[in-house]
Amino acid sequence: MTINWFDEHFEVPLGFGITITIIIILLVLVPVLIYLSKTIYVCDKCGCRFRLKWYKCMFSIHMNDDRYLKCPKCKKKSWCSPSYNQNGNNIDIDK
């Protein structure tokens, strides 16, 4: 595998290139997944505050910060926006 770096050519073994690529992807992906799993969303229909699993957030339709989610309380799909009060205690989160 040949890497071009500012008109310099380097020969790198294929396994090393794949390993570096996977490490870079993980360094970018893991913080995003942690952020998504800790974000509290507010339902526009009933005002319920809830958290989701990272994979439900990752694969939901979204526009900017708002996501089209199904509320666990009223069971309706709507655009849910993230709460600006992200203090982390479970007292203010509806189940």
Residue pairs with C-beta under 8 A, 6 or more apart in sequence:
1 11
1 12
1 13
1 14
1 17
2 9
2 10
2 11
2 12
3 9
3 10
3 12
3 17
33 54
33 58
34 54
36 52
36 54
36 57
36 58
37 51
37 52
37 53
37 54
37 57
38 51
38 86
38 88
39 51
39 52
39 57
39 82
39 83
39 86
40 49
40 50
40 51
40 82
40 83
40 85
40 86
40 93
41 49
41 50
41 51
41 52
41 67
41 69
41 80
41 81
41 82
41 83
42 48
42 49
42 80
42 81
42 82
42 83
43 49
43 50
43 69
43 71
43 73
43 74
43 76
43 78
43 80
44 78
44 79
44 80
44 81
45 71
45 74
45 76
45 78
46 71
46 73
46 74
46 76
48 71
48 72
48 73
48 74
48 94
49 83
49 92
49 93
49 94
50 71
50 72
50 73
50 93
50 94
50 95
51 93
52 60
52 69
56 69
57 67
60 67
60 68
60 69
61 67
61 68
62 68
63 79
65 81
65 82
66 79
66 80
66 81
66 82
67 79
67 80
68 77
68 78
68 79
68 80
69 77
69 78
69 80
70 76
70 77
71 77
71 78
71 80
72 94
72 95
73 94
73 95
85 92
